[in-house]
């Protein structure tokens, strides 16, 4: 009896173990099948999402070709349920689907078990291989390569400055969870003042010119922004600059709103007397907007201290007394501030010094290339050279020079001052083009000339470790995506070149108080302001794992939004 009981127990245990093994095998097989099916479903869904994004992107591109094509594209996408608003502006659909496609690619890489997730920000380390996901044969790698190829196509709607500005507001509004009302206020300008005015030329003929003054936001104080004299000035570009000034003054914690102005003229083709008559007439036309408590212009492309002196004098003649605080960037003898000419370049150099240190690099021996050897670029190059960097290349609109051992900056500045360009410089080195300069393997690249210098056609050739925007908008959104993909740190314009408007603020304060500071005090206050703004942006970026540009815009737009909300709506 005992033997039979033992046998029963042994048999029972064997059956249980066999059953468990069979069940485990069945479950493993089922799990593997489900896993494989799940991966296939995820991949299929990702393919469908990418196709959908590409289709939407093509619709946006077609839209930018004309109103008729736009209506067709909208009706098509609305029919499919992908475009819910029939009132979207031309070009915004392109941005919308570009964002959809970008998000889809990141999701594909994160979901795949064959590749690590892509992090949008990689602030440290050398440029990486363009093989994003690390596995050349994996599905995400194929998608990202196709995506990169598609995004490297020049998309006018995405690279338009004003549309780009609105796109950045949309992104920040979503990140900050702004109310729809505040979002709607911030994504458009407050007013556009356009004038047509006659000017008598030296030969007694009369020519009519177009001018603009744009206000974006006045929530934080009087409007502040430059005046440009450009032959191809447009209202849209001026609106973009006004919006940019709102964010620049906000990220620098200055009590100003954003403004910008322009006259469609080539100042190189005018005599000094003609330029003075044009300036005084344009100032008179927009004088209704100007004043120390309303709108304070400053110099920009094509203008300078003399133009600001004429503007201030014209406003003073209308007022009946000297209104020195009505403009900034004036000559020192007419109420200007010490340090104003070099302010933007000095502030840029300060930000770069701290960027280099925060990324784990060293200043000693760091190589620098400067595209745009004007006031900003030359000042920045000179200060970085004094800090231990080696400036190996500079350029302007006529060409540039390169020397791996370092350039003679003093000689280059003399040539620039005497001839107005670098083409005739006789220095040690070789002549190079702008495109060759942008492709140099340097530590720091400073685009300091005009907008969209680094774009989708040349961004893949940039081999710098840090790109600091000395000009406004020199890196387009498509190009920045490529630079970020390569692990290149991009210091945004609203932070990098904020030194100019900061010392303009100092000049405004000095004029209002009729108490002027010495240059050492101005330099000290400027450095303190730049370091404070940089530290805030860097910490915000690291905390939220977003790019420096996204952090700067979030901080600036958040400040303007809070000021707008606090003031409320009148009446």
Secondary structure as UniProt FT lines:
FT   HELIX           2..63
FT   TURN            64..65
FT   HELIX           67..79
FT   TURN            80..81
FT   TURN            86..87
FT   TURN            90..91
FT   HELIX           92..111
FT   TURN            113..114
FT   TURN            132..133
FT   TURN            136..137
FT   HELIX           139..151
FT   HELIX           156..159
FT   HELIX           161..176
FT   HELIX           180..186
FT   STRAND          191..200
FT   TURN            202..203
FT   STRAND          206..217
FT   TURN            219..220
FT   STRAND          223..230
FT   TURN            231..232
FT   HELIX           235..251
FT   TURN            252..253
FT   STRAND          257..264
FT   HELIX           267..269
FT   HELIX           272..286
FT   HELIX           287..289
FT   TURN            292..294
FT   STRAND          295..299
FT   TURN            301..302
FT   HELIX           305..319
FT   HELIX           324..326
FT   HELIX           332..334
FT   TURN            338..339
FT   TURN            341..342
FT   HELIX           343..358
FT   TURN            359..360
FT   TURN            364..365
FT   STRAND          367..371
FT   HELIX           375..386
FT   TURN            387..388
FT   STRAND          390..396
FT   TURN            397..398
FT   STRAND          399..402
FT   TURN            404..405
FT   HELIX           409..419
FT   TURN            423..424
FT   STRAND          430..432
FT   HELIX           434..438
FT   STRAND          444..447
FT   TURN            451..452
FT   TURN            456..458
FT   HELIX           459..461
FT   STRAND          466..469
FT   HELIX           477..485
FT   TURN            486..487
FT   STRAND          489..491
FT   HELIX           493..496
FT   TURN            497..498
FT   HELIX           499..513
FT   HELIX           519..544
FT   HELIX           548..567
//
